[in-house]
Amino acid sequence: MTKNKKQRARLIGQMQKKQRDAKLSPVDLPSAASPVDEPARAVDRGKPVYSFAPLVLTVAELCYALGISRTTLYRIEKVQSLPGRVVIGGQVRYVRSEIERWLAEQSCG
């Protein structure tokens, strides 16, 4: 097994462990009831409260929804390409529907 394959397997294992620890299925993470849309937390951080699920997520919102650090997100991106990554006005965003699909694939495979 090459170094990259070992690293990829380790990172995927870490993600799956965090998902199990949170007792949330991967498909449930980015849904309308996700922590990203939690009004109390959004108000505490001084961010706008969404009355709908945003179409794109910031890096911080995605990390919070997945329960991982920013560093772990960047490691996952380095090992395997995360789908739905777009740059809008020089800022990285992730398309919510692509992340949902990717998480569903990760849980099945």
Secondary structure, DSSP 8 states (H G I E B T S, - for coil): --HHHHHHHHHHHHHHHHHHHTT--GGGTTSTTSGGG-HHHHHHTT----SS--SEEEHHHHHHHHT--HHHHHHHHHHS--TTEEEETTEEEEEHHHHHHHHHHHHH-
